[in-house]
Amino acid sequence: MLSDYRVLDLTDERGHLAGLILRQLGAEVIAIEPPGGSSARALGPFAGDVEGPERSLHHWAYNRGKKSVVLDLDSDDGREQLRRLASGADILFESARPGEMAARGLGYDELSRLNPALVYVSITPFGSDGPKAGWVAPDLVVQAAAGNMVLTGDKDRAPLRAGGTLPQAMHNAASEAAGAALIALFERQARSGLGQHVDMSAQQSINQASQSMMLAKPLGAAVTTRIAGGANLQGIDIQLMWPCKDGHASVTLLFGVGFARFTQRLMDWVHEEGFCDEATRDKDWLEYPMMLLDGREPVPEYNRLKQCLTDFFATKTKAELLDAAMTRRVLITPVWTTAEVVASEQLASREYWEDVDHGDLGSFRYPGAFAKFSATPLPALPAAPRLGAHTETVLAEADRHPHVVVDEPNPSTARPLEGVKVLDLMWAMAGPAAARVLADYGAEIVRVESVNKMDVARTLQPFRDDVTDPENSGLWNNMNAGKSGLALDMSRPGAKDVIWDLVEWADVVLESFSPRAMSAWGLDYEHLRARKPGLVMASSCLMGQTGPLAMLAGFGTMAAAISGFFYPVGWVDRAPCGPLGAYTDYTSPRWLVAAIMGALEHRRATGEGQYIDLSQAESALHLLAPAVLDRTVNGRIWERAGNRDLVYAPQGAYPSAGDDAWLAISCTDDAAWASLAGLLGRDDLGGLPVAERRARHDELDGLIAGWTAGQDGDELVRLLQGRGIAAHVVQNSPEFCEDPQVRHRGHFVEVSHAKQGTTVVEASRFRLSRTPATFSHGGPTFGEQTFEVLTELLGYDVDRIADLAAAELLE
């Protein structure tokens, strides 16, 4: 797809996933490394536990198929060589501290003068500008600032970061940056012939993992708090994870329109096996959430229900529960370790794994293609390059020119995707979030939904002023802002004719039904491409369109559990708690955007459409790739370790003044620790090397917690950051909304809404310098643009619309 393009990758562990994604999509990717090698080469774990720049599993995971060129950017010659390479490149990724590249004469302004077509992508913790742009911010600090950390962990202990000891914030940002770069590239090739600066904020990116909960404050809704393996609904603890006979399982025991039928199936099974009576089995699961909130169902009775399930699950193995998920259609998946993930029959059946040759060290199994493409399958990539392996070859090449197809460049300010038409048949979070990005950048999107099968997103908090109404859901409005809404009863025969007309209108069709649904309707890709060969179609589901678990129904909580994300998040002495909620629902939209943009670029160049099969589990496993490799190379399973880190020590979340108020602190080097030890009044400990700090972590945690407790968190952060110590308060919605960096970035946007007048949604999580995103309205109310879609887009006359209404197709 991207074989015509050259990418310069100047990132380290904070951004190298972006280059890997574009390499999988076919681009030539040149990793520019300093003389000693990228800092990623020094990150453990190491193959065979032997440290060395060619044995880092972290480096292996994210640099396959790239070329390694060593340049000393602190020298005149090195900088000149980079300028020469940048003059012929199409995309450049960098993850330096804001201002660092410009200080070397290698910032966007300087390089764009040499190469106006260059798409220059900066991936940083807080964005390239703003009051916190220069803050010291490792993964823990970014997650604390982003709003998702406060929602993860046990309510009686400190909040936890997603990923356990494996950083997630910058990986989320890097995967999103790949799609952002391709949006800018598409604009260059389709319209302007010019590049631009892409400014990616990890704080905003990983914030997506808060599931729109940071909208609580601006919407006047109750602020959500954490509960291990569950969620808190206006003070009621909702349990979503249970211990079972040989481990734990993610169980979506939820209620209301989107969940009642699944909960009923589960309770039928529980009753069959004698763990509840008929009255418990036959509760009104559709009305149950309102009954809990208004007191008709006492909380002690809900707690009794949870105890029935606790007793029941204690009799079942993980394998039995997964089998029941398939045969009984209940929303359960086991909490798998990396060992179980690697042994997955589902992943083996889809030929997901790639065996990569490492010469004398052996051949090892890696996560493979992040999606399956029908016309341009992603290539298997070789091992990460040895340091400087391609320096001489690349530098000896003749000067190259970027691959620009626009004859007369023009500084267009139109949004990049204007003219791209998308039929959105997605639901819930993952698919709609990807389509929302396309809408932000100009695509015209028709969102089809049905009142009879209400989108579960409409039933989830936060709700405007805590009024539980499907038009008030902050999640729905956030994921579907900028789209046009068509309400259509898909169960009626005539509805398919309308869908076919929308297919004829569209360039892209997105769907997230079960794998058999589109075929049953005669709307699978083979039928669609027979009528419209240039169509791009993408299907997104938990496990992919094929394999023994293809029909596994459910949500991102389940994909996260079965993909290995739940097991390593939690405390050593407690059960796994996993990251907040449906974690892969938040990560997969980035990969889906990159996939769609890659397919659109291929179509622009060749006229050929294609089908994309994206599995949440398969794309997400790249975020756990070093842990997977630690299993396949070293035979280890990553265990829970609270907030501790493989590199930095001490690190954790420590109490500060206030209710559930916490301060994230990470000592990223010896100097930071020495400075913190001085503040603690323990200069005698300031010279401890990191290995000893790690060995004495419990002792140091006690000292730090004793110092922070009772002190104002914001004041401590200013003190610590002023001394070069990474720190941030752990923010929930009230703090996040007042965060000066969040305000500077314009993260919250007030838009129009047909029922509420106005509502608040989140902005794009990245900025394009010349063609920024724009936002007009929140998610559509039921059928809000039905008439406009039918008349203006499809050309229906009044009589045709009247016939559809008479047939009760329109809702």
Salt bridges, closest charged atoms under 4 A:
ASP4 OD2 - HIS403 NE2 3.51
ASP9 OD2 - LYS66 NZ 2.68
ASP12 OD2 - ARG14 NH2 2.75
GLU28 OE1 - ARG6 NE 2.80
GLU28 OE2 - LYS67 NZ 2.70
GLU33 OE1 - ARG41 NE 2.73
ASP49 OD1 - ARG636 NH2 2.79
GLU54 OE1 - ARG41 NH1 3.03
ASP74 OD1 - ARG104 NH2 2.99
ASP76 OD1 - ARG79 NH2 2.52
GLU80 OE1 - ARG83 NH1 3.38
ASP90 OD1 - ARG188 NH2 2.80
ASP90 OD2 - ARG400 NH2 3.32
GLU100 OE2 - ARG104 NH1 3.47
ASP129 OD1 - HIS744 NE2 3.03
ASP129 OD1 - ARG745 NH1 3.98
ASP129 OD1 - ARG767 NH1 3.29
ASP139 OD2 - ARG161 NH1 2.80
ASP154 OD2 - ARG574 NH1 3.27
ASP156 OD1 - ARG574 NH1 2.76
GLU176 OE1 - ARG590 NH2 3.47
GLU187 OE1 - ARG770 NH2 2.94
ASP199 OD2 - ARG745 NH1 2.87
ASP237 OD2 - LYS155 NZ 2.38
GLU272 OE1 - ARG328 NH2 3.10
GLU273 OE1 - LYS316 NZ 2.73
ASP282 OD1 - ARG281 NE 2.78
GLU287 OE2 - ARG296 NH2 2.81
ASP294 OD2 - ARG296 NE 2.84
GLU297 OE2 - LYS283 NZ 2.96
GLU301 OE2 - LYS283 NZ 2.96
GLU301 OE2 - ARG304 NH2 2.64
GLU340 OE2 - LYS318 NZ 2.90
GLU354 OE1 - ARG64 NH1 2.80
ASP355 OD1 - ARG365 NE 3.00
GLU397 OE1 - ARG6 NH2 2.69
ASP399 OD1 - ARG84 NH1 2.89
GLU418 OE2 - ARG415 NE 3.85
ASP424 OD2 - ARG447 NE 3.89
ASP424 OD2 - LYS483 NZ 2.91
ASP440 OD1 - ARG436 NE 2.69
GLU449 OE2 - ARG458 NH2 2.72
ASP455 OD2 - ARG447 NH2 2.33
ASP469 OD2 - LYS755 NZ 2.68
GLU471 OE1 - ARG458 NH1 2.77
ASP489 OD2 - ARG492 NE 3.23
ASP501 OD2 - ARG800 NH2 3.79
GLU504 OE2 - ARG531 NE 3.24
ASP507 OD1 - ARG603 NH2 3.01
ASP524 OD1 - HIS527 ND1 2.70
GLU526 OE1 - ARG529 NH2 3.17
ASP573 OD2 - ARG157 NH2 2.86
GLU601 OE2 - ARG604 NH2 2.69
GLU608 OE1 - HIS602 NE2 2.72
ASP613 OD2 - ARG350 NH1 2.96
GLU618 OE2 - ARG350 NE 2.50
ASP630 OD1 - ARG636 NH2 2.99
ASP645 OD1 - ARG161 NH2 2.78
ASP660 OD1 - ARG226 NH2 2.68
ASP670 OD1 - ARG693 NH1 3.07
ASP684 OD2 - ARG682 NH2 2.90
GLU692 OE2 - ARG696 NH1 3.24
ASP698 OD1 - ARG644 NH2 2.48
GLU699 OE1 - ARG696 NE 2.87
ASP701 OD2 - ARG644 NH2 2.96
ASP701 OD1 - HIS697 ND1 3.17
GLU738 OE1 - ARG743 NH2 3.09
ASP739 OD1 - LYS132 NZ 2.90
GLU762 OE2 - HIS747 NE2 3.09
GLU762 OE1 - ARG765 NH2 2.78
GLU808 OE1 - ARG492 NH2 3.02
